[in-house]
Amino acid sequence: MRRWVLGEFGSSEALVAALKGLRARGFDGLDAYTPFPVEETFEALGLKRSKLPVLALLAGLGGAGFAYLTQWFTNAVDYPLNVGSRPLHSVPTNLPITFELAVLSAALMIFGALMALFGFPHVTHPVFELESFRSASIDGFWASVTVDGDTRSSSSVEEAMCELGARQVSVVVEAGR
């Protein structure tokens, strides 16, 4: 049975310090919930740099290459049509479609990669059932630790959160689906 131990902190600095303290104590499955983006939480959570920009670049370059080669092959090799002594292959005429397919390929790669990496969107999460958690979208700074074990491990996380200065600590248990 999965549990989430949630702790509310008074400021973003206290949250970042608590996340670093929890990581130093060896807790995994950390997450942070803040009413506005706090850049320091990424480092405090130990998140790695995303591979998504590289995937988008490769997809964009691949889409651009495919579009340009398709236009070149169609116009200059497969079906050459000389109209008014214009060249069979002209770079400026191929650029708009090349650009559009590069953007489309990059956007589709980002969408597909997000779906593959994160799964389909989940609109609910068990921590949203906690009434005091509503402050996470207004003025609360919350840290959570996912616990996949017995109550002893969740109690050690609760003690650690209290020692790190949490205003309140709550435990949310995942209901059977």
C-alpha positions as CSV (number, residue, x, y, z in Angstrom):
1,M,0.0,0.0,0.0
2,R,1.4,3.4,-1.0
3,R,1.5,6.3,1.3
4,W,2.5,9.9,1.0
5,V,3.9,11.8,3.9
6,L,3.3,15.5,3.4
7,G,4.8,18.4,5.3
8,E,3.9,22.1,5.0
9,F,6.6,24.6,5.3
10,G,6.4,28.4,5.9
11,S,8.5,29.6,3.0
12,S,10.3,28.5,-0.1
13,E,13.7,28.7,1.6
14,A,12.4,26.4,4.4
15,L,11.0,24.0,1.8
16,V,14.3,23.8,-0.1
17,A,16.3,23.3,3.1
18,A,13.8,20.5,4.1
19,L,14.1,18.8,0.7
20,K,17.9,18.9,1.0
21,G,17.7,17.5,4.5
22,L,15.4,14.7,3.5
23,R,17.7,13.8,0.6
24,A,20.7,13.8,3.0
25,R,18.8,11.4,5.2
26,G,18.4,9.0,2.3
27,F,14.7,9.4,1.6
28,D,13.6,8.7,-2.0
29,G,10.4,9.6,-3.8
30,L,10.5,13.3,-3.0
31,D,8.2,15.8,-4.6
32,A,7.5,19.5,-4.0
33,Y,4.3,21.5,-4.4
34,T,4.5,25.3,-4.5
35,P,2.2,28.1,-5.5
36,F,4.8,29.5,-7.8
37,P,7.9,28.1,-9.5
38,V,10.9,27.8,-7.1
39,E,14.0,27.2,-9.1
40,E,16.0,25.8,-6.2
41,T,13.6,22.9,-5.8
42,F,14.9,21.2,-9.0
43,E,18.4,20.9,-7.5
44,A,17.1,20.0,-4.0
45,L,14.9,17.2,-5.5
46,G,17.9,15.9,-7.4
47,L,16.2,16.0,-10.7
48,K,18.3,15.3,-13.8
49,R,18.4,17.5,-16.8
50,S,15.6,16.6,-19.3
51,K,16.4,14.8,-22.5
52,L,13.4,16.4,-24.2
53,P,15.2,19.3,-25.8
54,V,17.6,16.9,-27.5
55,L,14.7,14.7,-28.7
56,A,12.9,17.8,-30.1
57,L,16.0,19.0,-31.9
58,L,16.6,15.6,-33.5
59,A,13.0,15.3,-34.5
60,G,13.0,18.9,-36.0
61,L,16.1,18.2,-37.9
62,G,14.8,14.9,-39.1
63,G,11.5,16.4,-40.2
64,A,13.3,19.3,-42.0
65,G,15.6,16.8,-43.8
66,F,12.7,14.6,-44.8
67,A,10.7,17.6,-46.1
68,Y,13.6,19.0,-48.1
69,L,14.6,15.7,-49.6
70,T,11.1,14.8,-50.5
71,Q,10.6,18.2,-52.3
72,W,13.9,17.9,-54.1
73,F,13.2,14.3,-55.2
74,T,9.7,15.1,-56.3
75,N,10.6,18.3,-58.3
76,A,14.1,17.5,-59.7
77,V,14.2,13.7,-60.0
78,D,10.9,11.9,-60.1
79,Y,8.8,14.4,-62.0
80,P,10.9,17.2,-63.5
81,L,8.8,19.9,-65.0
82,N,10.4,22.8,-66.7
83,V,8.0,25.7,-66.7
84,G,9.2,29.1,-68.1
85,S,12.9,28.0,-67.9
86,R,12.8,28.0,-64.1
87,P,15.3,25.7,-62.4
88,L,14.1,22.2,-61.4
89,H,15.5,22.7,-57.9
90,S,15.3,26.0,-56.1
91,V,16.2,26.3,-52.4
92,P,13.9,29.3,-51.6
93,T,10.8,27.6,-52.8
94,N,11.5,24.6,-50.5
95,L,12.2,26.5,-47.3
96,P,8.6,27.2,-46.1
97,I,7.5,23.6,-46.2
98,T,10.8,22.5,-44.7
99,F,10.4,24.9,-41.8
100,E,6.8,23.9,-41.2
101,L,7.6,20.2,-41.1
102,A,10.5,20.8,-38.8
103,V,8.2,22.6,-36.3
104,L,5.5,20.0,-36.7
105,S,7.9,17.1,-36.1
106,A,9.4,18.7,-33.1
107,A,6.0,19.4,-31.6
108,L,4.8,15.8,-32.2
109,M,8.0,14.4,-30.7
110,I,7.5,16.5,-27.5
111,F,3.9,15.4,-27.2
112,G,4.8,11.8,-27.8
113,A,7.8,11.8,-25.5
114,L,5.8,13.3,-22.7
115,M,3.1,10.7,-23.1
116,A,5.6,7.9,-23.2
117,L,7.7,9.2,-20.3
118,F,4.8,10.3,-18.0
119,G,2.0,8.2,-19.2
120,F,-1.4,9.5,-20.0
121,P,-2.4,12.5,-17.9
122,H,-3.7,11.7,-14.4
123,V,-6.2,14.3,-13.3
124,T,-6.4,13.1,-9.7
125,H,-3.9,12.1,-7.1
126,P,-4.5,10.9,-3.6
127,V,-2.8,13.9,-2.0
128,F,-5.4,16.2,-3.5
129,E,-8.0,14.6,-1.1
130,L,-6.2,16.2,1.9
131,E,-8.2,19.4,2.8
132,S,-5.2,21.4,4.1
133,F,-3.3,20.6,0.9
134,R,-5.4,23.3,-0.9
135,S,-3.0,25.9,0.4
136,A,-0.4,24.5,-2.1
137,S,-2.0,26.6,-4.8
138,I,-2.3,29.7,-2.7
139,D,0.4,30.2,-0.2
140,G,1.7,26.8,1.1
141,F,5.0,25.1,0.4
142,W,4.6,21.3,0.6
143,A,7.1,18.5,0.4
144,S,6.0,14.9,0.0
145,V,7.8,11.6,0.4
146,T,6.3,8.5,-1.2
147,V,6.5,5.5,1.1
148,D,6.0,2.0,-0.2
149,G,6.2,0.1,3.0
150,D,5.0,-0.4,6.6
151,T,4.0,2.3,9.0
152,R,7.4,2.3,10.7
153,S,9.0,3.9,7.6
154,S,6.3,6.5,7.3
155,S,6.7,7.4,11.0
156,S,10.4,7.9,10.4
157,V,9.6,10.3,7.6
158,E,7.1,12.1,9.8
159,E,9.7,12.6,12.5
160,A,12.3,13.8,9.9
161,M,9.8,16.4,8.6
162,C,9.0,17.7,12.1
163,E,12.7,18.0,12.8
164,L,13.2,19.9,9.6
165,G,10.6,22.5,10.6
166,A,7.3,21.4,9.0
167,R,4.3,23.4,10.3
168,Q,2.1,20.3,9.9
169,V,2.6,16.8,8.8
170,S,0.0,14.6,7.2
171,V,-0.1,11.0,5.9
172,V,-2.2,10.1,2.9
173,V,-3.0,6.5,2.1
174,E,-3.8,5.4,-1.4
175,A,-7.3,3.9,-1.5
176,G,-7.9,0.7,-3.4
177,R,-8.7,1.2,-7.1
